[in-house]
Amino acid sequence: MTEILVLAGSLRRDSYNRRLARCAIDWIRTHTPATCREVDLAQYPMPLYDADLETSRGIPETVVQLAEVFARADGVIFACPEYNASITPLLKNTIDWLSRVKRDDGSFVAFAGKSAALLSASPGGLGGMRGLVHVTQILSAMQVLVLPQQLAVARAHEAFDADGHLAEPVTRERLHAVLEKFLKLVTAIDHLS
């Protein structure tokens, strides 16, 4: 059974990206046999990455736990807020810490053999697309295969209805198309393994 993780790179309770992540979860659970798990980064608090801290105290237990959650998944969907045309500090710090958890062969426990889909929602006109460029670069450096098709939802403050669903049918269709392609990618990689 395919297992997909979905997480938002924001802790804000009313985050547009958290809403977008939940739209992805709802579609996967409704339209596919894959299992889908939402990861709330608030449940995995970690300090800012500091090599001296890692040397003196080791890798925080929350990081090890989250790396194990990633390791069990076949793919990850990231809903990425854009801060100043880049990645959020929360998401960058999470990836930095996860990159420190390695197997004996040096491969990344959290990222080895993984594929990812990137989504973003922003009140701005570009929908967070500039930040997705940076997330793509970072994940690619972690040996993650990032789906080229991405979704950036502009004017996010108007994009969701009162129930948290995407209001525009065209935007919903674009999300569904990205998710369908992503699940095909995950399945193809599973068959190669």
mmCIF file of the C-alpha atoms, coordinates in Angstrom:
data_MODEL
# 
_entry.id   MODEL 
# 
loop_
_atom_site.group_PDB 
_atom_site.id 
_atom_site.type_symbol 
_atom_site.label_atom_id 
_atom_site.label_alt_id 
_atom_site.label_comp_id 
_atom_site.label_asym_id 
_atom_site.label_entity_id 
_atom_site.label_seq_id 
_atom_site.pdbx_PDB_ins_code 
_atom_site.Cartn_x 
_atom_site.Cartn_y 
_atom_site.Cartn_z 
_atom_site.occupancy 
_atom_site.B_iso_or_equiv 
_atom_site.pdbx_formal_charge 
_atom_site.auth_seq_id 
_atom_site.auth_comp_id 
_atom_site.auth_asym_id 
_atom_site.auth_atom_id 
_atom_site.pdbx_PDB_model_num 
ATOM 1   C CA . MET A 1 1   ? 0.000   0.000  0.000   1.00 0.00 ? 1   MET A CA 1 
ATOM 2   C CA . THR A 1 2   ? 1.378   3.388  -1.016  1.00 0.00 ? 2   THR A CA 1 
ATOM 3   C CA . GLU A 1 3   ? 1.843   5.812  1.880   1.00 0.00 ? 3   GLU A CA 1 
ATOM 4   C CA . ILE A 1 4   ? 1.949   9.539  1.248   1.00 0.00 ? 4   ILE A CA 1 
ATOM 5   C CA . LEU A 1 5   ? 2.945   12.186 3.779   1.00 0.00 ? 5   LEU A CA 1 
ATOM 6   C CA . VAL A 1 6   ? 1.463   15.656 3.496   1.00 0.00 ? 6   VAL A CA 1 
ATOM 7   C CA . LEU A 1 7   ? 2.807   18.600 5.452   1.00 0.00 ? 7   LEU A CA 1 
ATOM 8   C CA . ALA A 1 8   ? 2.554   22.369 5.503   1.00 0.00 ? 8   ALA A CA 1 
ATOM 9   C CA . GLY A 1 9   ? 5.631   24.489 6.098   1.00 0.00 ? 9   GLY A CA 1 
ATOM 10  C CA . SER A 1 10  ? 3.727   26.743 8.487   1.00 0.00 ? 10  SER A CA 1 
ATOM 11  C CA . LEU A 1 11  ? 2.656   26.500 12.113  1.00 0.00 ? 11  LEU A CA 1 
ATOM 12  C CA . ARG A 1 12  ? -0.076  29.136 11.763  1.00 0.00 ? 12  ARG A CA 1 
ATOM 13  C CA . ARG A 1 13  ? -3.424  27.618 12.690  1.00 0.00 ? 13  ARG A CA 1 
ATOM 14  C CA . ASP A 1 14  ? -5.243  29.324 9.800   1.00 0.00 ? 14  ASP A CA 1 
ATOM 15  C CA . SER A 1 15  ? -2.428  28.858 7.292   1.00 0.00 ? 15  SER A CA 1 
ATOM 16  C CA . TYR A 1 16  ? -3.498  28.881 3.648   1.00 0.00 ? 16  TYR A CA 1 
ATOM 17  C CA . ASN A 1 17  ? -0.950  26.161 3.006   1.00 0.00 ? 17  ASN A CA 1 
ATOM 18  C CA . ARG A 1 18  ? -2.402  23.998 5.744   1.00 0.00 ? 18  ARG A CA 1 
ATOM 19  C CA . ARG A 1 19  ? -5.774  24.372 4.018   1.00 0.00 ? 19  ARG A CA 1 
ATOM 20  C CA . LEU A 1 20  ? -4.201  23.451 0.683   1.00 0.00 ? 20  LEU A CA 1 
ATOM 21  C CA . ALA A 1 21  ? -2.502  20.418 2.270   1.00 0.00 ? 21  ALA A CA 1 
ATOM 22  C CA . ARG A 1 22  ? -5.868  19.252 3.619   1.00 0.00 ? 22  ARG A CA 1 
ATOM 23  C CA . CYS A 1 23  ? -7.426  19.623 0.167   1.00 0.00 ? 23  CYS A CA 1 
ATOM 24  C CA . ALA A 1 24  ? -4.714  17.298 -1.144  1.00 0.00 ? 24  ALA A CA 1 
ATOM 25  C CA . ILE A 1 25  ? -5.321  14.834 1.688   1.00 0.00 ? 25  ILE A CA 1 
ATOM 26  C CA . ASP A 1 26  ? -9.088  14.815 1.061   1.00 0.00 ? 26  ASP A CA 1 
ATOM 27  C CA . TRP A 1 27  ? -8.616  14.111 -2.648  1.00 0.00 ? 27  TRP A CA 1 
ATOM 28  C CA . ILE A 1 28  ? -6.086  11.316 -2.109  1.00 0.00 ? 28  ILE A CA 1 
ATOM 29  C CA . ARG A 1 29  ? -8.241  9.624  0.523   1.00 0.00 ? 29  ARG A CA 1 
ATOM 30  C CA . THR A 1 30  ? -11.351 9.904  -1.645  1.00 0.00 ? 30  THR A CA 1 
ATOM 31  C CA . HIS A 1 31  ? -9.939  9.002  -5.052  1.00 0.00 ? 31  HIS A CA 1 
ATOM 32  C CA . THR A 1 32  ? -7.044  6.588  -4.475  1.00 0.00 ? 32  THR A CA 1 
ATOM 33  C CA . PRO A 1 33  ? -6.222  3.464  -2.463  1.00 0.00 ? 33  PRO A CA 1 
ATOM 34  C CA . ALA A 1 34  ? -3.115  5.195  -1.047  1.00 0.00 ? 34  ALA A CA 1 
ATOM 35  C CA . THR A 1 35  ? -2.868  5.897  2.651   1.00 0.00 ? 35  THR A CA 1 
ATOM 36  C CA . CYS A 1 36  ? -2.282  9.514  3.499   1.00 0.00 ? 36  CYS A CA 1 
ATOM 37  C CA . ARG A 1 37  ? -0.832  10.942 6.693   1.00 0.00 ? 37  ARG A CA 1 
ATOM 38  C CA . GLU A 1 38  ? -0.814  14.594 7.668   1.00 0.00 ? 38  GLU A CA 1 
ATOM 39  C CA . VAL A 1 39  ? 2.354   15.645 9.470   1.00 0.00 ? 39  VAL A CA 1 
ATOM 40  C CA . ASP A 1 40  ? 1.953   18.611 11.817  1.00 0.00 ? 40  ASP A CA 1 
ATOM 41  C CA . LEU A 1 41  ? 5.417   20.093 12.330  1.00 0.00 ? 41  LEU A CA 1 
ATOM 42  C CA . ALA A 1 42  ? 4.224   21.591 15.632  1.00 0.00 ? 42  ALA A CA 1 
ATOM 43  C CA . GLN A 1 43  ? 4.358   18.032 16.998  1.00 0.00 ? 43  GLN A CA 1 
ATOM 44  C CA . TYR A 1 44  ? 8.074   17.832 16.169  1.00 0.00 ? 44  TYR A CA 1 
ATOM 45  C CA . PRO A 1 45  ? 9.627   20.915 17.787  1.00 0.00 ? 45  PRO A CA 1 
ATOM 46  C CA . MET A 1 46  ? 13.331  21.323 17.126  1.00 0.00 ? 46  MET A CA 1 
ATOM 47  C CA . PRO A 1 47  ? 15.908  24.030 17.791  1.00 0.00 ? 47  PRO A CA 1 
ATOM 48  C CA . LEU A 1 48  ? 17.527  26.016 15.017  1.00 0.00 ? 48  LEU A CA 1 
ATOM 49  C CA . TYR A 1 49  ? 20.142  23.828 13.401  1.00 0.00 ? 49  TYR A CA 1 
ATOM 50  C CA . ASP A 1 50  ? 23.553  24.388 15.014  1.00 0.00 ? 50  ASP A CA 1 
ATOM 51  C CA . ALA A 1 51  ? 26.505  22.058 14.382  1.00 0.00 ? 51  ALA A CA 1 
ATOM 52  C CA . ASP A 1 52  ? 27.877  22.773 17.877  1.00 0.00 ? 52  ASP A CA 1 
ATOM 53  C CA . LEU A 1 53  ? 24.527  21.788 19.380  1.00 0.00 ? 53  LEU A CA 1 
ATOM 54  C CA . GLU A 1 54  ? 24.508  18.594 17.340  1.00 0.00 ? 54  GLU A CA 1 
ATOM 55  C CA . THR A 1 55  ? 28.058  17.781 18.471  1.00 0.00 ? 55  THR A CA 1 
ATOM 56  C CA . SER A 1 56  ? 27.355  18.432 22.154  1.00 0.00 ? 56  SER A CA 1 
ATOM 57  C CA . ARG A 1 57  ? 23.824  16.993 22.453  1.00 0.00 ? 57  ARG A CA 1 
ATOM 58  C CA . GLY A 1 58  ? 23.314  14.861 19.364  1.00 0.00 ? 58  GLY A CA 1 
ATOM 59  C CA . ILE A 1 59  ? 20.346  14.911 17.030  1.00 0.00 ? 59  ILE A CA 1 
ATOM 60  C CA . PRO A 1 60  ? 17.115  15.823 18.864  1.00 0.00 ? 60  PRO A CA 1 
ATOM 61  C CA . GLU A 1 61  ? 14.735  12.922 19.441  1.00 0.00 ? 61  GLU A CA 1 
ATOM 62  C CA . THR A 1 62  ? 11.938  14.750 17.588  1.00 0.00 ? 62  THR A CA 1 
ATOM 63  C CA . VAL A 1 63  ? 14.157  14.882 14.487  1.00 0.00 ? 63  VAL A CA 1 
ATOM 64  C CA . VAL A 1 64  ? 14.888  11.149 14.696  1.00 0.00 ? 64  VAL A CA 1 
ATOM 65  C CA . GLN A 1 65  ? 11.166  10.428 15.117  1.00 0.00 ? 65  GLN A CA 1 
ATOM 66  C CA . LEU A 1 66  ? 10.233  12.583 12.119  1.00 0.00 ? 66  LEU A CA 1 
ATOM 67  C CA . ALA A 1 67  ? 12.987  10.990 10.000  1.00 0.00 ? 67  ALA A CA 1 
ATOM 68  C CA . GLU A 1 68  ? 11.464  7.586  10.770  1.00 0.00 ? 68  GLU A CA 1 
ATOM 69  C CA . VAL A 1 69  ? 8.025   8.851  9.705   1.00 0.00 ? 69  VAL A CA 1 
ATOM 70  C CA . PHE A 1 70  ? 9.542   10.055 6.416   1.00 0.00 ? 70  PHE A CA 1 
ATOM 71  C CA . ALA A 1 71  ? 11.436  6.783  5.954   1.00 0.00 ? 71  ALA A CA 1 
ATOM 72  C CA . ARG A 1 72  ? 8.205   4.757  6.025   1.00 0.00 ? 72  ARG A CA 1 
ATOM 73  C CA . ALA A 1 73  ? 6.528   6.932  3.376   1.00 0.00 ? 73  ALA A CA 1 
ATOM 74  C CA . ASP A 1 74  ? 6.719   6.430  -0.371  1.00 0.00 ? 74  ASP A CA 1 
ATOM 75  C CA . GLY A 1 75  ? 6.349   10.120 -1.187  1.00 0.00 ? 75  GLY A CA 1 
ATOM 76  C CA . VAL A 1 76  ? 5.851   13.526 0.401   1.00 0.00 ? 76  VAL A CA 1 
ATOM 77  C CA . ILE A 1 77  ? 3.642   16.441 -0.549  1.00 0.00 ? 77  ILE A CA 1 
ATOM 78  C CA . PHE A 1 78  ? 4.909   19.780 0.728   1.00 0.00 ? 78  PHE A CA 1 
ATOM 79  C CA . ALA A 1 79  ? 2.556   22.772 0.941   1.00 0.00 ? 79  ALA A CA 1 
ATOM 80  C CA . CYS A 1 80  ? 5.061   25.608 1.095   1.00 0.00 ? 80  CYS A CA 1 
ATOM 81  C CA . PRO A 1 81  ? 4.368   29.159 2.222   1.00 0.00 ? 81  PRO A CA 1 
ATOM 82  C CA . GLU A 1 82  ? 6.582   31.796 0.657   1.00 0.00 ? 82  GLU A CA 1 
ATOM 83  C CA . TYR A 1 83  ? 8.469   34.194 2.934   1.00 0.00 ? 83  TYR A CA 1 
ATOM 84  C CA . ASN A 1 84  ? 10.241  37.031 1.148   1.00 0.00 ? 84  ASN A CA 1 
ATOM 85  C CA . ALA A 1 85  ? 10.346  35.086 -2.124  1.00 0.00 ? 85  ALA A CA 1 
ATOM 86  C CA . SER A 1 86  ? 11.869  32.013 -0.462  1.00 0.00 ? 86  SER A CA 1 
ATOM 87  C CA . ILE A 1 87  ? 11.289  29.033 1.825   1.00 0.00 ? 87  ILE A CA 1 
ATOM 88  C CA . THR A 1 88  ? 9.991   29.443 5.372   1.00 0.00 ? 88  THR A CA 1 
ATOM 89  C CA . PRO A 1 89  ? 12.493  29.166 8.249   1.00 0.00 ? 89  PRO A CA 1 
ATOM 90  C CA . LEU A 1 90  ? 10.392  26.324 9.700   1.00 0.00 ? 90  LEU A CA 1 
ATOM 91  C CA . LEU A 1 91  ? 10.593  24.196 6.583   1.00 0.00 ? 91  LEU A CA 1 
ATOM 92  C CA . LYS A 1 92  ? 14.282  24.950 5.942   1.00 0.00 ? 92  LYS A CA 1 
ATOM 93  C CA . ASN A 1 93  ? 15.211  24.106 9.533   1.00 0.00 ? 93  ASN A CA 1 
ATOM 94  C CA . THR A 1 94  ? 13.202  20.870 9.374   1.00 0.00 ? 94  THR A CA 1 
ATOM 95  C CA . ILE A 1 95  ? 14.947  19.782 6.176   1.00 0.00 ? 95  ILE A CA 1 
ATOM 96  C CA . ASP A 1 96  ? 18.360  20.778 7.575   1.00 0.00 ? 96  ASP A CA 1 
ATOM 97  C CA . TRP A 1 97  ? 17.872  18.677 10.712  1.00 0.00 ? 97  TRP A CA 1 
ATOM 98  C CA . LEU A 1 98  ? 16.421  15.733 8.771   1.00 0.00 ? 98  LEU A CA 1 
ATOM 99  C CA . SER A 1 99  ? 19.481  15.758 6.514   1.00 0.00 ? 99  SER A CA 1 
ATOM 100 C CA . ARG A 1 100 ? 21.633  14.971 9.570   1.00 0.00 ? 100 ARG A CA 1 
ATOM 101 C CA . VAL A 1 101 ? 19.958  11.572 10.093  1.00 0.00 ? 101 VAL A CA 1 
ATOM 102 C CA . LYS A 1 102 ? 21.857  9.149  7.855   1.00 0.00 ? 102 LYS A CA 1 
ATOM 103 C CA . ARG A 1 103 ? 22.171  5.438  7.306   1.00 0.00 ? 103 ARG A CA 1 
ATOM 104 C CA . ASP A 1 104 ? 25.478  3.601  7.592   1.00 0.00 ? 104 ASP A CA 1 
ATOM 105 C CA . ASP A 1 105 ? 25.980  3.978  3.837   1.00 0.00 ? 105 ASP A CA 1 
ATOM 106 C CA . GLY A 1 106 ? 25.620  7.769  4.126   1.00 0.00 ? 106 GLY A CA 1 
ATOM 107 C CA . SER A 1 107 ? 22.173  7.976  2.511   1.00 0.00 ? 107 SER A CA 1 
ATOM 108 C CA . PHE A 1 108 ? 19.544  10.256 4.008   1.00 0.00 ? 108 PHE A CA 1 
ATOM 109 C CA . VAL A 1 109 ? 17.075  8.289  6.155   1.00 0.00 ? 109 VAL A CA 1 
ATOM 110 C CA . ALA A 1 110 ? 14.266  10.762 5.499   1.00 0.00 ? 110 ALA A CA 1 
ATOM 111 C CA . PHE A 1 111 ? 14.890  11.416 1.825   1.00 0.00 ? 111 PHE A CA 1 
ATOM 112 C CA . ALA A 1 112 ? 16.570  8.437  0.128   1.00 0.00 ? 112 ALA A CA 1 
ATOM 113 C CA . GLY A 1 113 ? 14.417  7.085  -2.694  1.00 0.00 ? 113 GLY A CA 1 
ATOM 114 C CA . LYS A 1 114 ? 11.708  9.674  -2.112  1.00 0.00 ? 114 LYS A CA 1 
ATOM 115 C CA . SER A 1 115 ? 9.699   11.704 -4.559  1.00 0.00 ? 115 SER A CA 1 
ATOM 116 C CA . ALA A 1 116 ? 7.935   14.945 -3.689  1.00 0.00 ? 116 ALA A CA 1 
ATOM 117 C CA . ALA A 1 117 ? 5.172   17.174 -4.985  1.00 0.00 ? 117 ALA A CA 1 
ATOM 118 C CA . LEU A 1 118 ? 5.200   20.883 -4.208  1.00 0.00 ? 118 LEU A CA 1 
ATOM 119 C CA . LEU A 1 119 ? 2.179   23.087 -3.612  1.00 0.00 ? 119 LEU A CA 1 
ATOM 120 C CA . SER A 1 120 ? 1.946   26.668 -2.463  1.00 0.00 ? 120 SER A CA 1 
ATOM 121 C CA . ALA A 1 121 ? -0.723  29.212 -1.587  1.00 0.00 ? 121 ALA A CA 1 
ATOM 122 C CA . SER A 1 122 ? -0.072  32.900 -1.102  1.00 0.00 ? 122 SER A CA 1 
ATOM 123 C CA . PRO A 1 123 ? -2.106  36.108 -1.022  1.00 0.00 ? 123 PRO A CA 1 
ATOM 124 C CA . GLY A 1 124 ? 0.232   37.450 -3.716  1.00 0.00 ? 124 GLY A CA 1 
ATOM 125 C CA . GLY A 1 125 ? -0.265  37.230 -7.442  1.00 0.00 ? 125 GLY A CA 1 
ATOM 126 C CA . LEU A 1 126 ? 2.335   34.498 -8.000  1.00 0.00 ? 126 LEU A CA 1 
ATOM 127 C CA . GLY A 1 127 ? 0.908   32.136 -5.391  1.00 0.00 ? 127 GLY A CA 1 
ATOM 128 C CA . GLY A 1 128 ? 4.257   31.390 -3.782  1.00 0.00 ? 128 GLY A CA 1 
ATOM 129 C CA . MET A 1 129 ? 5.929   30.122 -6.960  1.00 0.00 ? 129 MET A CA 1 
ATOM 130 C CA . ARG A 1 130 ? 9.231   31.915 -6.218  1.00 0.00 ? 130 ARG A CA 1 
ATOM 131 C CA . GLY A 1 131 ? 9.612   30.007 -2.968  1.00 0.00 ? 131 GLY A CA 1 
ATOM 132 C CA . LEU A 1 132 ? 8.962   26.686 -4.720  1.00 0.00 ? 132 LEU A CA 1 
ATOM 133 C CA . VAL A 1 133 ? 12.075  27.236 -6.822  1.00 0.00 ? 133 VAL A CA 1 
ATOM 134 C CA . HIS A 1 134 ? 14.174  27.216 -3.645  1.00 0.00 ? 134 HIS A CA 1 
ATOM 135 C CA . VAL A 1 135 ? 12.348  24.225 -2.158  1.00 0.00 ? 135 VAL A CA 1 
ATOM 136 C CA . THR A 1 136 ? 12.987  22.309 -5.390  1.00 0.00 ? 136 THR A CA 1 
ATOM 137 C CA . GLN A 1 137 ? 16.699  23.099 -5.241  1.00 0.00 ? 137 GLN A CA 1 
ATOM 138 C CA . ILE A 1 138 ? 17.004  22.066 -1.595  1.00 0.00 ? 138 ILE A CA 1 
ATOM 139 C CA . LEU A 1 139 ? 15.083  18.798 -1.953  1.00 0.00 ? 139 LEU A CA 1 
ATOM 140 C CA . SER A 1 140 ? 16.980  17.906 -5.129  1.00 0.00 ? 140 SER A CA 1 
ATOM 141 C CA . ALA A 1 141 ? 20.223  18.288 -3.171  1.00 0.00 ? 141 ALA A CA 1 
ATOM 142 C CA . MET A 1 142 ? 18.778  15.758 -0.701  1.00 0.00 ? 142 MET A CA 1 
ATOM 143 C CA . GLN A 1 143 ? 18.369  13.265 -3.589  1.00 0.00 ? 143 GLN A CA 1 
ATOM 144 C CA . VAL A 1 144 ? 14.591  13.731 -3.725  1.00 0.00 ? 144 VAL A CA 1 
ATOM 145 C CA . LEU A 1 145 ? 12.917  13.461 -7.132  1.00 0.00 ? 145 LEU A CA 1 
ATOM 146 C CA . VAL A 1 146 ? 10.668  16.530 -7.312  1.00 0.00 ? 146 VAL A CA 1 
ATOM 147 C CA . LEU A 1 147 ? 7.661   16.385 -9.628  1.00 0.00 ? 147 LEU A CA 1 
ATOM 148 C CA . PRO A 1 148 ? 8.088   19.129 -12.263 1.00 0.00 ? 148 PRO A CA 1 
ATOM 149 C CA . GLN A 1 149 ? 4.368   19.973 -12.218 1.00 0.00 ? 149 GLN A CA 1 
ATOM 150 C CA . GLN A 1 150 ? 3.576   22.196 -9.247  1.00 0.00 ? 150 GLN A CA 1 
ATOM 151 C CA . LEU A 1 151 ? 0.576   24.178 -8.042  1.00 0.00 ? 151 LEU A CA 1 
ATOM 152 C CA . ALA A 1 152 ? 0.782   27.779 -6.861  1.00 0.00 ? 152 ALA A CA 1 
ATOM 153 C CA . VAL A 1 153 ? -2.524  29.247 -5.669  1.00 0.00 ? 153 VAL A CA 1 
ATOM 154 C CA . ALA A 1 154 ? -2.562  33.033 -5.975  1.00 0.00 ? 154 ALA A CA 1 
ATOM 155 C CA . ARG A 1 155 ? -4.817  35.348 -3.918  1.00 0.00 ? 155 ARG A CA 1 
ATOM 156 C CA . ALA A 1 156 ? -5.095  32.597 -1.311  1.00 0.00 ? 156 ALA A CA 1 
ATOM 157 C CA . HIS A 1 157 ? -7.199  34.808 0.969   1.00 0.00 ? 157 HIS A CA 1 
ATOM 158 C CA . GLU A 1 158 ? -9.967  34.437 -1.658  1.00 0.00 ? 158 GLU A CA 1 
ATOM 159 C CA . ALA A 1 159 ? -9.192  30.908 -2.849  1.00 0.00 ? 159 ALA A CA 1 
ATOM 160 C CA . PHE A 1 160 ? -10.918 28.845 -0.148  1.00 0.00 ? 160 PHE A CA 1 
ATOM 161 C CA . ASP A 1 161 ? -14.571 28.585 0.797   1.00 0.00 ? 161 ASP A CA 1 
ATOM 162 C CA . ALA A 1 162 ? -15.915 28.628 4.363   1.00 0.00 ? 162 ALA A CA 1 
ATOM 163 C CA . ASP A 1 163 ? -15.291 24.865 4.682   1.00 0.00 ? 163 ASP A CA 1 
ATOM 164 C CA . GLY A 1 164 ? -11.633 25.182 3.646   1.00 0.00 ? 164 GLY A CA 1 
ATOM 165 C CA . HIS A 1 165 ? -12.109 23.748 0.149   1.00 0.00 ? 165 HIS A CA 1 
ATOM 166 C CA . LEU A 1 166 ? -10.737 25.364 -2.986  1.00 0.00 ? 166 LEU A CA 1 
ATOM 167 C CA . ALA A 1 167 ? -13.527 27.580 -4.263  1.00 0.00 ? 167 ALA A CA 1 
ATOM 168 C CA . GLU A 1 168 ? -12.642 27.663 -7.972  1.00 0.00 ? 168 GLU A CA 1 
ATOM 169 C CA . PRO A 1 169 ? -13.267 24.497 -10.031 1.00 0.00 ? 169 PRO A CA 1 
ATOM 170 C CA . VAL A 1 170 ? -10.261 25.287 -12.260 1.00 0.00 ? 170 VAL A CA 1 
ATOM 171 C CA . THR A 1 171 ? -7.936  25.436 -9.243  1.00 0.00 ? 171 THR A CA 1 
ATOM 172 C CA . ARG A 1 172 ? -9.360  22.176 -7.902  1.00 0.00 ? 172 ARG A CA 1 
ATOM 173 C CA . GLU A 1 173 ? -8.761  20.531 -11.280 1.00 0.00 ? 173 GLU A CA 1 
ATOM 174 C CA . ARG A 1 174 ? -5.181  21.806 -11.356 1.00 0.00 ? 174 ARG A CA 1 
ATOM 175 C CA . LEU A 1 175 ? -4.576  20.366 -7.859  1.00 0.00 ? 175 LEU A CA 1 
ATOM 176 C CA . HIS A 1 176 ? -6.073  17.031 -8.862  1.00 0.00 ? 176 HIS A CA 1 
ATOM 177 C CA . ALA A 1 177 ? -3.918  16.890 -12.002 1.00 0.00 ? 177 ALA A CA 1 
ATOM 178 C CA . VAL A 1 178 ? -0.747  17.455 -9.944  1.00 0.00 ? 178 VAL A CA 1 
ATOM 179 C CA . LEU A 1 179 ? -1.777  14.790 -7.438  1.00 0.00 ? 179 LEU A CA 1 
ATOM 180 C CA . GLU A 1 180 ? -2.572  12.257 -10.170 1.00 0.00 ? 180 GLU A CA 1 
ATOM 181 C CA . LYS A 1 181 ? 0.840   12.806 -11.778 1.00 0.00 ? 181 LYS A CA 1 
ATOM 182 C CA . PHE A 1 182 ? 2.531   12.563 -8.398  1.00 0.00 ? 182 PHE A CA 1 
ATOM 183 C CA . LEU A 1 183 ? 0.893   9.250  -7.527  1.00 0.00 ? 183 LEU A CA 1 
ATOM 184 C CA . LYS A 1 184 ? 1.920   7.870  -10.935 1.00 0.00 ? 184 LYS A CA 1 
ATOM 185 C CA . LEU A 1 185 ? 5.502   8.970  -10.201 1.00 0.00 ? 185 LEU A CA 1 
ATOM 186 C CA . VAL A 1 186 ? 5.474   7.346  -6.763  1.00 0.00 ? 186 VAL A CA 1 
ATOM 187 C CA . THR A 1 187 ? 4.098   4.108  -8.228  1.00 0.00 ? 187 THR A CA 1 
ATOM 188 C CA . ALA A 1 188 ? 6.708   4.090  -11.001 1.00 0.00 ? 188 ALA A CA 1 
ATOM 189 C CA . ILE A 1 189 ? 9.538   4.563  -8.496  1.00 0.00 ? 189 ILE A CA 1 
ATOM 190 C CA . ASP A 1 190 ? 8.136   1.774  -6.299  1.00 0.00 ? 190 ASP A CA 1 
ATOM 191 C CA . HIS A 1 191 ? 8.229   -0.576 -9.294  1.00 0.00 ? 191 HIS A CA 1 
ATOM 192 C CA . LEU A 1 192 ? 11.865  0.321  -9.975  1.00 0.00 ? 192 LEU A CA 1 
ATOM 193 C CA . SER A 1 193 ? 12.929  -0.387 -6.379  1.00 0.00 ? 193 SER A CA 1 
# 
